[in-house]
Amino acid sequence: MKKNLICILTLSMFVILSLSGCSSKGQNPQEVLDQYFTSAQHQDYATTYTCYDSEYQKKVTEDEFVKHRKEASIVQSYKILQLDTQKETGHASVEITYTASEKFNRTEPVTIKVQEELIKEKNGWKIKV
């Protein structure tokens, strides 16, 4: 009985954390970036979308975003090279490797460096577009 209770509690915590996406107030900028890129790696674009700032989400619906991302390159890996934050803003330099893609005539993965802006909103840190 005790083993079952522990399993149920563990599973419940996992589900709660999985559903929270990037909306947790406790996430720091590093955690938001990790959630953003990890969800993109797993092609969980609904979660990736939750990491964007409210202004972007007013302009682009989740369905539009997910549809667009499914047609784009797949993230193979990422590395946060630098992360600087101020009180309400942040800036990250990230190296992203995209998978090889017949659709984009790429026979090998390609790695690029991007700059990500972050903003602290009332519901936590977000990626600013």
N, C-alpha and C positions, 0 to 999 in steps of 0.2 A: 504494500500500500504506500509506504514512504517513498519507494523508488518511482512509483507512478506519479505521485504528487510532485516530486522533483522534476521529472520529465515534462509534466504538464506546465509547471512554472517556467522552466527553461524555454520550452517551445513558445509559450505566451510572450515572454520577453523578446524572443527573436522576431515574432510576428509584429509586435508593437514597434520595435526598432526599424524593421523593414518598411513598414507603412509610413514612417515619419518622413522619409525623403529628406529634403533640405529645409524643412520647415521648423526644425527644432531651434528654439531660442538659444540653447546652450552651445550650438556649433560655432567654433571659431573659424576664421578664414581658411586655414589649412584643411579642416574637416569638410568645409563646403566644397573646396576644390577637389578633394579626394572623392567625395560623393558624386560630384559632377562628372569627373572623368571615369571613375569606376562604373557608374551607371551607363555611360556612353560605351565603355568597353563591352559591357554585358548586353548592349542594345536595349536597355531599359529606358527608353527615351521619355516615358512619362515621368520618371524620377528625375532625369536630366532636366526636363522642363521646369520642375519645381525649384531648381537651383537659380533660375533667372530672376532678375529684379521685377518688381511690380509694374514698372513702366513698360518693359518688354512684354509682359504677360497681358497688358491691356491692348497691345498692338497685334499680337500673334496668339491665336488659340492653341491649346494643347494639341488638338487634332491636327492643325496645320503644321505645327512644329514636328510632331511625330512622323507625319507623312513625308515631310522634307528630309528629316534625318534618315529615314529608311532608304532614301534614294541616294544618300551621300556616302562618303568613304567611312569605313569602319575603323574605330580606334583600336589599335593593337596594344599599345602601351603608352604611358606618359611618365614624365618626370618633372616635378616642380623644381626649377633651377634656383628661383629666388622669389621670396614673398616679403613684401614690405607693407606695413599697415600704419595708418594714422588712427585717429579717434573714430572716424566714420567712413573712411575710404581705405582701399588697399589696391595693390598692384602686384601681379605675379607674372613671372616669366616661366613658360612651360614648354617643354619639348614633347611633341606628340609624334608617335609613329602610327601611320595608317597602314592597313593590310594591303597586300597586292590586290589588284582589281582588274578583271577583264573589262568591266564596264568603263573604267577610266584608262584603259590601255597601260596598266602598270603591271609589269611582270614581277616586281619586287616591292617590298614595303618601302614607304617613303617617310622620312622624318623631317619635321619642320619645327620651328620655334615660333611660339605665339605669345602675345601679351594679353593678359586677362585683367580687367578692372573689377574691383569688388566694391560693394557699398553695404553699409550697415543700415538695414531697415528696422522698423519696429518689431518685425517677426524674425529678425536675425540677419546674418550675413548672406549676401546674394551675389551672383555674377551679374555685372552691369554690362549691358549691350549698347 
